[in-house]
Each structure stands twice: as structure tokens, then as C-alpha cells.
């Protein structure tokens, strides 16, 4: 079971994290399309890793009789590994190629806020707040790690719940056919 969890978590984390190196070239630093591509790949690769990883665990360890709690726990382990790998891949990208990320991100936020109908004071307040967050982000590994994990882990938690229900449903359905 451990081998399946590790392989599923590592492979999905590496596949999702590889977007950091591929997608900026495809999107031209358009942060809206980067976010869409990133979350789409999280759902796709993490969803597939969870489904097939837990399905394999079900057949090898539980002989087709997996319960929700067992499927959910196995899924969470896969998500935890994938989240750490994803975060380490971001840190690798950030250290090697992401030096301009903070400034480019702040510029994109400013471009979104300027044409809005908000008061100039509100816009400047939001920009000042974002500058402060991004300054901490740039200077602190702990802040970067925490914020990056919060990108993938909630998606993984949702997928783990869905996968737990799906795997236990499929197991009960298989048992009723027998």
C-alpha cells in the first residue's frame, strides 16, 4: 500500500508541478490563464492518481471491499505527498526562474484594479496590502510554502472526499453483483 501511495503522490505532484516550467511559455505570463491551467491540471492529474491509486489499493489489499474511511485515508496520504512535491516544485521554479514573479503578479493585480469603479483610496489600500503580502512572500520560505500548499491541498481534500465515496460505492456495487 505504501508503494502505491508514494508512487501516486510523487507522480501527480511532479506532473502538476511541471506546469510551473511549461505554462509560462504557453501563456505569456497571463496569470488568469496560468491559474486556470494550474487548477485544471490539479483536478485532472490528482483526480486520476487518487482514483487509480486507491482502486489498486482496493484490489490488492482490500480485495474489492474498501470502505469510505479506508479510501479517504489512502487518498489523503496521496494528496499530502502530492502537495509537498508540488510546493517543492514551485520553490525550485521560484528560485531558478521566478525572480520576476512578485513584480509581475503585483502589476497584473494593479492592471485589474485600475479600470474598476472602486474609489482610488480603496484601490491603493488593496494594492498596499498586496505589496505587503508579496514582500513577505518573496522574503520568507515559510510564507511561500504555506501559501503554495493552500493552492493544492483544498483541491486534494475535495477530490479525496469524492474518491472515498466513489470507491466505496463501486465496492458495494461490486459486492451486490456477487
N, C-alpha and C positions, 0 to 999 in steps of 0.2 A: 504494500500500500504506500509506503513512504516513497519508493522509487517513482511510482505513478504520480504522486502529489508533487514531488520535486521536478520531474520532467515537465509536467503540465504547467506548473507555476513558472519555471525558468523559461520555457519556450514561449508562453504567452507574454511574459514580461519583456523578453527580448524582441518579440515581434512588434509589440505595441511601442516599446522604446525606440525601435529603429526608425519610427516616424520622425523623431527629432532630427535625424540626419538626412532623411529623404524629403519630407514635406516642405521645408522652407524653399527648396529649389523648385518645387512644383507650384507653390502658391505665391511666391514672390513676397514673403513676409506679410501677407494679408492675414491678420490674426483671427478674423471671423472664419475664414475657410480653414485655417490651421486648427482651430477649436473644433469645428465640425468634423474634420478628418480625424482628429485625435480621439474624440468621443466615439465616432463610428468604429474606429479600429478597436477601441476598448470593448465595445459591445460585441463586435464580431469575434476577435481573437480570444478574449476572455470567456465569452459565451461558449465558443467551440471547445476550448480547453476544459472548462468546467463540465460540459455535457459529456464529452468523450472520456475525460479522466475519471469522472465518477461512474460512468457506465462501465468502464473497465474494472474499477474497484468493485462495483456491484457484482460483476460476473466472476471475478477471481476470488474475492473474499466472502461476499455475502450470498453467492450462488443464486443471484436473481431476486433476493428477498430483502433488499435495502429499505430501511425506514427513512422518514424525512430527516430525523436528527442525525443519522449517520451520513446521509448525503449532504446535508447542510454543513456539518463539521468538516468533511473532506473538501467541500467547496471553499470554505473559509480558509483552510490551510493553503489551498492553491492560490486564492486571492492574496493572502498575506505575502507569499513568496513573489507573486507577480508584481505586487505593489512595491516591494523593496527593490526588485530588479528594475522596474520602470523608473523609480526615483533615482537609482544609481545611474541609469542610462541618461536621465535628464542632467544629472550633475556632471557626467562625463561630457555631454554636449555643451553645457553651460561653461565649463572650464576650458573647453577646446575651441568652441565656435560661437558661443552665446554672449560674448563680451558686449555686444550692442543690444542685446535683448531688452535690458531695462529701459534704455533710452527709446528704443523703437516702440516698446509697449506703451510707455508714457505718451509718446507722440500720437499713437493710434487712439488712445483714450481722449486726448485733447482734441483730435480731429472729429471724434464722435460727439463731444460735448459742445463744441463751438457753434454748430448750426442749430442747436436745440433752443427751445423757448425759455429756458431757465434764466434766472437773474444772473448777471455777471458775478455777483458775490458768491452765489451758490456754486457756480461753475468753478470759480477759483478755490473755494473751500474743498470741493471734491478733488480737484487736481492736487492741492496741497496735501490732502490726506493720502492720495495715491502715491505721491512723491515720497512721503514718509514711509509708507509700506514698502515701496520698491527699494528705498535706501536700505532698510533692514534686510530685505530680500537679498540684495546684492552683497551685503557685508556678512551675513550670518548663514552658515551651513544649516544650522538647526531650523531657522525660519524657512529656508528653501526646501529642506527635506519635509518639514511639516506641511507646507502649502502644496507641495507636489504630491505627497501621499493623499491629501484630501481631494485631489483630482480623480484618482483611480479607485480608491477604496470604497466610496459610496456606490459607484457603479458595480463594483465587485460584490458588495453586500446585497444589492438588489438582485443581481444575477444568481448569487448563491441561494437566496430565498426561492427564486423561481426554479432554479435547478433542483433544489431539495424537493419541492412539490412535484416537479415533473418526474424526477427519478423514482420517487415513492409511488406516484400514480402509475407509472409504467410497470413497476414491480408488482403492484396489486393487480393490475390488469393482466399481467402475465400469469400470476397465481390463479386468477379466476378462470383462465383458459385451461389450466392444467387439471 
